[in-house]
Amino acid sequence: MSFPDVVARQQAAVFRTLGQDATWPGIADPVRVIPRERDDPVGFGESFDIRRVRFLRVRKVEVAAPAADDVVTLALDGRLLKVIAQPRLDRKGVWVCEVTEVAP
C-alpha cells in the first residue's frame, strides 16, 4: 500500500468518526463534513480583539470545488452555514471553508 493510499484511508476514518452528514449545493448525495471553531486574535493598533472563526472541513473527493456563497445544510440539526471566503485546500486533500451561520 502506497503512502497516498494510507493517507486517504486515514482521512476516510477521521471523517467517518468525527464528521457529520451535510447537503452541499450541486452534490446529489450527502457529504461528510467536520465543523470546527477557533479563536483568532485581531490587532487594532495597541489593542486586540478575539474573533470567533467557524469553518468546515470537507474532503476533495466528496466536493471537488467548493465556492464562496455555497450554503451547506447540516443534517444533524438543520443549521445552514454559508461559505464566506475562498476555500483553501490543505496538503491532505481537505478543503477548509470559513463559514457563518445564516437564518433559514
C-alpha positions as CSV (number, residue, x, y, z in Angstrom):
1,M,0.0,0.0,0.0
2,S,1.4,3.4,-1.0
3,F,1.7,6.4,1.3
4,P,-1.1,8.3,-0.5
5,D,-3.4,5.3,0.0
6,V,-2.6,5.2,3.7
7,V,-3.4,9.0,4.0
8,A,-6.7,8.5,2.1
9,R,-7.7,5.6,4.4
10,Q,-6.8,7.7,7.5
11,Q,-8.8,10.7,6.2
12,A,-11.8,8.4,5.5
13,A,-11.6,7.0,9.0
14,V,-11.4,10.5,10.6
15,F,-14.4,11.8,8.6
16,R,-16.4,8.7,9.2
17,T,-15.8,9.0,13.0
18,L,-15.8,12.8,13.6
19,G,-17.8,14.1,10.7
20,Q,-21.5,14.5,10.1
21,D,-23.7,14.4,7.0
22,A,-24.5,17.6,5.2
23,T,-26.1,18.6,1.9
24,W,-23.9,20.6,-0.4
25,P,-25.3,22.6,-3.4
26,G,-24.7,20.8,-6.6
27,I,-23.9,17.4,-4.9
28,A,-26.7,14.8,-5.1
29,D,-25.5,12.6,-2.2
30,P,-24.8,13.7,1.4
31,V,-21.2,14.6,2.1
32,R,-19.3,14.2,5.4
33,V,-18.1,17.5,6.9
34,I,-16.3,18.3,10.2
35,P,-17.5,21.6,11.6
36,R,-14.8,23.4,13.7
37,E,-14.4,26.7,15.5
38,R,-11.3,28.6,16.7
39,D,-10.5,32.0,18.3
40,D,-8.3,34.3,16.2
41,P,-6.7,37.4,17.8
42,V,-7.2,40.5,15.7
43,G,-5.0,43.5,16.3
44,F,-6.1,47.1,16.4
45,G,-3.0,49.3,17.0
46,E,-2.0,48.6,20.6
47,S,-5.1,46.6,21.4
48,F,-6.6,43.4,20.1
49,D,-9.9,41.6,20.0
50,I,-10.7,37.9,19.8
51,R,-12.8,36.9,16.8
52,R,-14.6,33.5,16.6
53,V,-13.9,31.8,13.3
54,R,-16.2,28.9,12.1
55,F,-15.1,26.6,9.4
56,L,-16.0,23.3,7.7
57,R,-13.6,20.7,6.6
58,V,-14.7,18.6,3.6
59,R,-12.7,16.1,1.5
60,K,-11.9,17.0,-2.1
61,V,-13.1,13.5,-3.2
62,E,-16.6,14.5,-2.0
63,V,-16.7,18.2,-3.0
64,A,-14.4,18.9,-6.0
65,A,-14.8,22.7,-6.0
66,P,-16.5,24.4,-3.0
67,A,-17.0,28.1,-3.6
68,A,-17.8,31.3,-1.6
69,D,-21.5,31.8,-1.1
70,D,-22.3,28.0,-1.1
71,V,-24.9,27.3,1.6
72,V,-24.5,24.0,3.3
73,T,-27.2,22.3,5.5
74,L,-26.0,20.1,8.4
75,A,-28.2,17.0,8.6
76,L,-27.8,16.6,12.4
77,D,-29.5,19.9,13.4
78,G,-30.6,21.6,10.1
79,R,-28.3,24.6,10.6
80,L,-27.4,26.5,7.4
81,L,-23.8,27.5,7.0
82,K,-22.7,29.9,4.2
83,V,-19.1,29.8,2.9
84,I,-17.9,33.3,3.3
85,A,-14.3,33.1,1.9
86,Q,-12.4,31.3,-0.8
87,P,-11.9,27.7,0.4
88,R,-8.3,26.5,0.9
89,L,-7.1,23.1,0.1
90,D,-4.7,21.6,2.6
91,R,-1.9,19.1,1.8
92,K,-4.1,16.1,2.7
93,G,-6.8,16.9,0.1
94,V,-9.2,18.5,2.6
95,W,-11.0,21.8,1.9
96,V,-11.1,24.3,4.7
97,C,-14.1,26.6,4.2
98,E,-14.7,29.5,6.5
99,V,-18.5,29.8,7.2
100,T,-21.1,31.8,9.0
101,E,-24.5,30.6,10.2
102,V,-27.4,32.0,8.3
103,A,-31.1,32.1,9.2
104,P,-33.4,29.6,7.4
